[in-house]
Amino acid sequence: MDEENLKTVKINLQGDPSICVVDDDNFVVDLIGRTLNLSGYKNAKFYNSGEKFIENAVNNSQNFSIVISDIVLPGMSGFELCARVKQVNPDIPVILISGFDIEDIHSKVIECGADDFIAKPFNPLELITRLKIHLAKYEKVSNSSIQKPEFSKKTNMPFIGDQVGDYVIVDTIGWGRSSFIFKANKKGIKQVFALKMLAPHVISLKDLVERFENELKMMSSIKHPNIVNFIDKGRYGEIPYVVMEYINGLDLEELLITRGKIPVNDALAISYGIASAIAELHKQKILHRDIKLKNVIFDVNQKAPKLIDFGIAREIEAVHITRDGFVLGTPIYMPPEIFEGEEATIKSDIYSFGATIFHLLTGSPPFVGESSKELYKKHLYEKPRPIKDFRPDIPEVIERLIIEECLAKEPDKRPESMEYVEEKFRNYIKKL
């Protein structure tokens, strides 16, 4: 992420808000610092402990507009820090971040009065988006002079009610490192669609935009019951977009949180659907690169998993983000070779699939850690706990497939293809 890539989302400020960042992870501090700086926020102060922040910022009555703090800190926790800030000024926004699996984290976030929570690893665009939202809210209270982000007419992102081609934006679904997803309606049609477009900081990379559009042509021909259907494509000014079917359902991470442990046969049926979808992508010479629970939506209407976000933006990220030292993918599902900067392959997708299914079956990813570095070491050297420790009813053949084959440390020891993995699940499902 360099200045040329982010200049289109640079924020023009009349009064530069003072941002306090509290984190003892140097990697995270560097990421946040560069993200803030390249996004136009020049007035940021950094502290490696809650005590130092309280001493230097709070007790000395320094003016600050927002606080971004890790939860797990040496000494005072982020929860305690937040409570102290709210005692001084309850209107100051506090965003808590953590990559650690903390029991009852969401209830504790609410109890301490925090305004938001972001799980590590987070993407820079998400952080800036959340930051802007809370600063805008704070502006109404404090009468600060912070302006909304200003994009050029050519790169302006649509808002609710705006028309994009034949479609009208009705809501925001979510965003990623390099894209936004909106809920949209088409003129004269009651059906709801999902409209995905590249983020402004990407469109300055002309060759990557062309790659995005070329890949759309290829992916538009893919029809599979477990892959989200592509409907249409176009441009909004300079920004390319794609229209997909809107899936009524929850992603698998939300499904686990809201419904708890999924019956093993249901989980294996879902796993089979995901394996089948990835196998189809690989047949079309497409790598997913970011297989995880959040990228699979369970369609409540069709009672089937739908793989989303497959390869479009990932191709873009693979080129320019890794060039600046960013790691591609989601670390809790990431194979060791990707941590080491190697190119993604079919074997990489197979590992991420194994980690995802492990999480689906057990309710926990194969490895957890407070930092990307810690996760890397675990992915490289540690063996996951047996699935039977969590699910005694797991078939032995499936456990062996996930633990011994898909999650093998060395790519050469993993299955040769997703078709092999798909067949293993298919053979088991047939016996049910």
Wavefront OBJ file of the C-alpha trace (Angstrom):
o trace
v 0.000 0.000 0.000
v 1.936 3.075 -1.219
v 0.931 6.686 -1.510
v 0.197 6.425 -5.214
v -2.314 3.645 -4.582
v -4.106 5.438 -1.759
v -4.096 8.997 -3.071
v -7.651 8.585 -4.372
v -8.990 7.996 -0.866
v -6.945 10.644 0.876
v -9.064 12.618 3.283
v -9.100 16.389 3.251
v -9.328 17.776 6.758
v -9.782 21.286 8.010
v -8.930 20.245 11.524
v -6.722 17.181 11.686
v -8.179 14.905 14.389
v -5.799 13.641 17.046
v -5.785 9.844 17.008
v -4.310 7.773 19.841
v -3.189 4.235 19.037
v -2.367 1.827 21.874
v -0.746 -1.479 20.850
v 2.451 -3.323 21.776
v 2.669 -5.285 18.486
v 5.176 -3.460 16.287
v 3.773 -5.020 13.111
v 0.263 -3.769 13.891
v 1.561 -0.336 14.937
v 3.443 -0.011 11.654
v 0.386 -1.105 9.647
v -1.920 1.338 11.440
v 0.627 4.153 11.208
v 1.092 3.779 7.460
v -2.640 3.389 6.894
v -3.441 6.572 8.830
v -0.674 8.544 7.181
v -1.527 7.520 3.628
v -5.226 8.169 4.268
v -4.621 11.767 5.287
v -4.563 11.431 9.077
v -1.251 13.006 10.050
v -1.860 13.692 13.745
v -1.494 10.289 15.419
v 0.236 9.340 18.650
v 1.306 5.805 19.543
v 1.624 4.109 22.939
v 2.779 0.559 23.729
v 0.800 0.255 26.972
v -2.407 1.494 28.520
v -0.519 2.986 31.435
v 1.612 5.190 29.158
v -1.466 6.336 27.280
v -3.302 7.236 30.502
v -0.252 9.023 31.919
v 0.625 11.040 28.820
v -2.734 11.628 27.163
v -5.473 11.383 29.779
v -3.805 12.617 32.964
v -2.084 15.469 31.106
v -5.419 16.511 29.609
v -4.244 16.213 25.998
v -6.918 16.699 23.378
v -7.646 13.622 21.270
v -10.535 12.729 18.978
v -10.519 8.931 18.986
v -8.703 5.967 20.537
v -7.716 2.719 18.807
v -6.513 0.157 21.326
v -5.565 -3.491 21.440
v -7.421 -5.474 24.087
v -4.505 -7.649 25.223
v -1.807 -5.288 26.502
v 0.987 -5.543 29.068
v -0.567 -4.417 32.345
v -3.829 -2.528 31.827
v -6.175 -4.220 29.351
v -7.959 -2.473 26.518
v -11.225 -2.936 28.397
v -9.839 -1.029 31.410
v -8.354 1.642 29.162
v -11.689 2.178 27.456
v -13.506 2.497 30.774
v -11.009 5.169 31.909
v -11.448 7.162 28.699
v -15.235 7.037 28.994
v -15.000 8.319 32.588
v -13.132 11.374 31.336
v -15.286 11.969 28.240
v -18.000 9.464 27.292
v -18.322 11.022 23.823
v -14.789 10.153 22.658
v -14.980 7.092 20.370
v -12.969 4.019 21.360
v -12.271 1.229 18.852
v -10.949 -2.000 20.368
v -8.967 -4.523 18.307
v -7.768 -8.037 19.088
v -6.606 -11.224 17.396
v -6.881 -13.197 20.594
v -9.804 -15.499 21.292
v -11.170 -13.851 24.413
v -14.143 -15.417 26.168
v -17.284 -13.265 26.031
v -15.380 -10.632 24.070
v -18.468 -8.947 22.649
v -20.215 -8.629 25.994
v -17.041 -7.181 27.537
v -16.745 -4.698 24.661
v -20.255 -3.487 25.439
v -19.685 -3.417 29.208
v -16.604 -1.193 29.000
v -18.427 1.280 26.738
v -16.404 0.753 23.551
v -17.903 2.088 20.341
v -16.591 -0.629 18.030
v -14.553 -3.813 17.814
v -12.349 -5.028 14.930
v -10.856 -8.509 14.875
v -7.225 -8.981 13.886
v -6.116 -9.420 11.205
v -8.018 -6.445 9.826
v -7.612 -4.810 6.457
v -6.577 -1.147 6.157
v -9.706 -0.080 4.285
v -11.955 -1.487 6.997
v -10.040 0.401 9.693
v -10.307 3.701 7.816
v -14.000 3.147 7.097
v -14.774 2.487 10.768
v -12.611 5.439 11.794
v -14.495 7.807 9.507
v -17.860 6.600 10.806
v -16.982 7.229 14.443
v -15.245 10.539 13.798
v -18.355 11.715 11.958
v -20.476 10.763 14.967
v -18.077 12.556 17.292
v -18.222 15.629 15.063
v -21.934 16.051 15.782
v -21.208 16.150 19.497
v -17.991 18.159 19.556
v -18.669 20.434 16.549
v -15.288 19.563 15.090
v -14.471 20.604 11.560
v -13.793 17.159 10.128
v -15.112 16.805 6.591
v -16.394 13.720 4.865
v -13.895 12.067 2.521
v -13.814 13.715 -0.866
v -13.321 11.634 -3.981
v -12.947 12.987 -7.475
v -16.021 12.769 -9.689
v -14.382 9.948 -11.628
v -13.810 7.835 -8.527
v -16.796 8.765 -6.399
v -18.360 5.806 -4.600
v -22.151 5.473 -4.782
v -24.411 5.994 -1.786
v -27.860 4.636 -0.949
v -30.301 5.779 -3.603
v -27.644 6.295 -6.288
v -27.974 4.523 -9.616
v -25.214 2.254 -10.905
v -25.983 1.209 -14.461
v -29.452 -0.339 -14.389
v -29.249 -0.856 -10.629
v -30.158 1.307 -7.621
v -28.139 1.006 -4.392
v -30.421 0.210 -1.438
v -27.947 -0.791 1.294
v -24.311 -1.633 2.091
v -23.541 -5.308 2.659
v -19.839 -5.074 3.485
v -16.330 -4.265 2.303
v -12.915 -5.838 1.956
v -9.334 -4.795 1.248
v -10.079 -3.804 -2.293
v -13.840 -3.799 -2.818
v -17.267 -2.772 -1.559
v -20.457 -4.844 -1.784
v -23.883 -3.225 -1.976
v -27.459 -4.505 -2.017
v -29.149 -3.283 -5.186
v -32.416 -3.409 -7.102
v -32.819 -3.427 -10.868
v -35.338 -1.209 -12.600
v -38.626 -2.985 -13.101
v -37.506 -6.101 -11.202
v -38.328 -6.802 -7.570
v -35.394 -9.217 -7.209
v -32.505 -8.098 -4.970
v -28.916 -8.334 -6.228
v -25.443 -7.984 -4.736
v -23.290 -5.391 -6.499
v -19.530 -5.525 -5.946
v -17.164 -2.780 -7.086
v -13.495 -2.045 -6.656
v -12.425 0.444 -3.999
v -11.074 3.821 -5.180
v -7.485 3.087 -4.109
v -7.347 0.179 -6.588
v -8.611 1.831 -9.756
v -5.433 3.855 -10.277
v -3.712 0.562 -11.092
v -4.847 0.313 -14.703
v -3.295 -3.066 -15.475
v -4.960 -4.590 -12.436
v -8.339 -3.153 -13.386
v -7.969 -4.818 -16.782
v -7.108 -8.061 -15.052
v -10.236 -7.693 -12.916
v -12.419 -7.263 -15.989
v -10.779 -10.107 -17.906
v -11.330 -12.427 -14.986
v -14.981 -11.395 -14.826
v -15.449 -12.587 -18.398
v -14.034 -15.975 -17.443
v -15.978 -16.300 -14.215
v -19.280 -15.256 -15.754
v -19.393 -18.629 -17.509
v -19.108 -20.610 -14.246
v -22.361 -22.194 -13.159
v -22.276 -24.290 -10.030
v -24.876 -24.850 -7.287
v -22.332 -23.990 -4.579
v -20.871 -20.868 -6.210
v -22.562 -17.476 -6.218
v -23.995 -16.731 -9.664
v -22.693 -13.801 -11.678
v -25.426 -11.712 -13.292
v -23.976 -8.612 -14.909
v -20.976 -6.279 -15.053
v -20.255 -2.672 -15.950
v -18.496 0.550 -14.916
v -19.468 3.330 -12.542
v -17.329 6.157 -13.874
v -13.882 4.588 -13.800
v -14.819 1.904 -11.279
v -15.641 -1.571 -12.630
v -18.363 -3.517 -10.886
v -19.986 -6.938 -11.026
v -23.557 -7.902 -10.162
v -24.169 -11.236 -8.444
v -27.110 -13.091 -7.008
v -28.053 -11.934 -3.524
v -27.927 -14.819 -1.083
v -30.404 -14.875 1.777
v -28.504 -16.412 4.634
v -25.644 -16.210 7.081
v -21.970 -16.776 6.482
v -20.653 -19.877 8.238
v -18.898 -17.864 10.931
v -22.178 -16.152 11.835
v -23.944 -19.507 11.644
v -21.589 -20.979 14.238
v -22.005 -17.993 16.537
v -25.790 -17.861 16.343
v -26.592 -21.573 16.221
v -23.650 -23.176 17.988
v -22.321 -26.599 17.073
v -23.662 -27.903 13.768
v -24.635 -31.619 13.634
v -21.720 -33.526 12.176
v -23.580 -34.887 9.130
v -24.898 -31.411 8.292
v -21.382 -29.984 8.651
v -19.974 -32.674 6.364
v -22.687 -32.020 3.768
v -21.708 -28.334 3.846
v -18.032 -29.339 3.564
v -18.803 -31.433 0.506
v -20.523 -28.464 -1.152
v -17.522 -26.216 -0.468
v -15.085 -28.836 -1.773
v -17.154 -29.212 -4.935
v -17.165 -25.444 -5.492
v -13.386 -25.113 -5.058
v -12.811 -28.083 -7.369
v -14.851 -26.306 -10.044
v -12.816 -23.109 -9.638
v -9.588 -25.059 -10.008
v -10.904 -26.695 -13.184
v -11.350 -23.156 -14.536
v -7.754 -22.271 -13.541
v -8.961 -19.978 -10.754
v -7.475 -19.908 -7.279
v -9.611 -18.630 -4.438
v -6.741 -17.514 -2.155
v -8.941 -16.641 0.813
v -11.075 -19.652 1.737
v -12.608 -19.121 5.167
v -15.919 -19.400 7.004
v -16.832 -15.780 6.213
v -16.518 -16.446 2.486
v -19.137 -19.180 2.538
v -22.790 -18.198 2.920
v -25.387 -20.791 3.830
v -28.353 -20.122 1.545
v -31.456 -20.664 3.692
v -33.651 -20.895 0.608
v -31.625 -23.554 -1.196
v -30.283 -25.154 2.000
v -26.802 -25.146 0.514
v -23.435 -23.412 1.019
v -22.428 -20.769 -1.517
v -18.783 -19.857 -2.033
v -18.290 -16.131 -2.530
v -15.454 -13.686 -3.177
v -13.490 -16.123 -5.294
v -10.483 -14.792 -6.996
v -11.604 -11.434 -8.366
v -10.074 -8.986 -5.940
v -7.596 -11.617 -4.784
v -5.853 -11.453 -8.120
v -5.424 -7.757 -7.681
v -4.187 -8.049 -4.099
v -1.743 -10.795 -5.029
v 0.089 -8.359 -7.274
v 0.383 -5.102 -5.392
v -0.273 -5.725 -1.718
v 2.314 -8.441 -1.273
v 4.775 -6.162 -3.067
v 4.667 -3.817 -0.099
v 4.950 -6.508 2.487
v 1.301 -7.304 3.146
v 0.391 -10.938 3.550
v -2.341 -12.220 1.262
v -5.249 -14.059 2.853
v -6.519 -14.581 6.392
v -3.749 -15.755 8.776
v -5.817 -18.223 10.841
v -6.519 -20.173 7.629
v -3.256 -19.450 5.835
v -0.756 -22.157 4.801
v 2.868 -21.801 5.927
v 4.208 -21.165 2.417
v 2.039 -18.050 1.979
v 3.411 -16.617 5.237
v 6.849 -17.077 3.694
v 5.892 -15.084 0.608
v 5.533 -17.931 -1.877
v 3.012 -17.874 -4.711
v -0.447 -19.293 -4.062
v -1.197 -22.676 -5.644
v -3.913 -25.314 -5.644
v -2.170 -26.772 -2.592
v -2.609 -23.437 -0.774
v -6.365 -23.515 -1.345
v -6.454 -27.115 -0.110
v -4.739 -26.124 3.158
v -7.130 -23.199 3.693
v -10.060 -25.512 2.980
v -8.771 -27.925 5.648
v -8.414 -25.103 8.198
v -11.916 -23.843 7.365
v -13.545 -27.258 7.767
v -11.622 -27.832 11.000
v -13.142 -24.578 12.288
v -16.603 -25.556 11.050
v -16.476 -28.933 12.799
v -14.830 -27.899 16.060
v -15.981 -24.301 16.521
v -12.364 -23.128 16.678
v -9.658 -22.624 14.028
v -6.750 -25.091 14.071
v -4.436 -22.410 15.490
v -4.960 -19.124 17.334
v -2.450 -16.443 18.174
v -2.231 -12.822 19.199
v -0.145 -11.823 16.183
v 0.483 -12.931 12.614
v 4.005 -13.937 13.632
v 2.695 -16.230 16.360
v 0.170 -17.765 13.978
v 2.884 -18.341 11.394
v 4.980 -20.320 13.878
v 2.007 -22.457 14.834
v 1.041 -23.155 11.227
v 4.673 -24.058 10.495
v 5.542 -26.223 13.517
v 2.469 -27.289 15.498
v -0.061 -30.000 14.754
v -3.763 -29.241 15.291
v -5.610 -31.005 18.064
v -7.500 -34.113 16.932
v -10.991 -33.252 15.755
v -12.248 -36.148 17.875
v -11.310 -34.126 20.973
v -14.105 -31.756 19.962
v -16.359 -34.081 17.974
v -16.147 -37.739 19.001
v -18.692 -38.535 16.267
v -16.406 -37.395 13.422
v -15.740 -40.222 10.901
v -12.136 -41.380 11.066
v -11.723 -41.117 7.300
v -12.740 -37.443 7.383
v -10.496 -36.595 10.334
v -7.530 -38.196 8.576
v -8.349 -36.283 5.377
v -8.429 -32.927 7.200
v -5.588 -33.341 9.712
v -3.107 -35.582 7.917
v -3.674 -34.554 4.295
v -5.244 -31.112 3.822
v -3.390 -29.542 6.771
v -0.008 -31.103 5.958
v 2.778 -28.556 6.503
v 4.529 -29.344 3.219
v 2.487 -28.694 0.047
v 3.818 -31.884 -1.588
v 2.176 -33.963 1.142
v -1.292 -32.506 0.556
v -3.777 -34.001 -1.919
v -2.957 -33.450 -5.576
v -6.335 -31.904 -6.317
v -9.583 -30.698 -4.776
v -11.322 -33.328 -6.889
v -9.693 -35.941 -4.666
v -10.973 -34.134 -1.555
v -14.423 -33.726 -3.108
v -14.582 -37.453 -3.882
v -13.688 -38.367 -0.277
v -16.615 -36.304 1.018
v -18.930 -37.555 -1.726
v -18.211 -41.187 -0.842
v -19.033 -40.531 2.797
v -22.205 -38.556 2.019
v -23.479 -41.427 -0.159
v -23.405 -43.730 2.870
v -25.717 -41.500 4.892
l 1 2 3 4 5 6 7 8 9 10 11 12 13 14 15 16 17 18 19 20 21 22 23 24 25 26 27 28 29 30 31 32 33 34 35 36 37 38 39 40 41 42 43 44 45 46 47 48 49 50 51 52 53 54 55 56 57 58 59 60 61 62 63 64 65 66 67 68 69 70 71 72 73 74 75 76 77 78 79 80 81 82 83 84 85 86 87 88 89 90 91 92 93 94 95 96 97 98 99 100 101 102 103 104 105 106 107 108 109 110 111 112 113 114 115 116 117 118 119 120 121 122 123 124 125 126 127 128 129 130 131 132 133 134 135 136 137 138 139 140 141 142 143 144 145 146 147 148 149 150 151 152 153 154 155 156 157 158 159 160 161 162 163 164 165 166 167 168 169 170 171 172 173 174 175 176 177 178 179 180 181 182 183 184 185 186 187 188 189 190 191 192 193 194 195 196 197 198 199 200 201 202 203 204 205 206 207 208 209 210 211 212 213 214 215 216 217 218 219 220 221 222 223 224 225 226 227 228 229 230 231 232 233 234 235 236 237 238 239 240 241 242 243 244 245 246 247 248 249 250 251 252 253 254 255 256 257 258 259 260 261 262 263 264 265 266 267 268 269 270 271 272 273 274 275 276 277 278 279 280 281 282 283 284 285 286 287 288 289 290 291 292 293 294 295 296 297 298 299 300 301 302 303 304 305 306 307 308 309 310 311 312 313 314 315 316 317 318 319 320 321 322 323 324 325 326 327 328 329 330 331 332 333 334 335 336 337 338 339 340 341 342 343 344 345 346 347 348 349 350 351 352 353 354 355 356 357 358 359 360 361 362 363 364 365 366 367 368 369 370 371 372 373 374 375 376 377 378 379 380 381 382 383 384 385 386 387 388 389 390 391 392 393 394 395 396 397 398 399 400 401 402 403 404 405 406 407 408 409 410 411 412 413 414 415 416 417 418 419 420 421 422 423 424 425 426 427 428 429 430 431 432
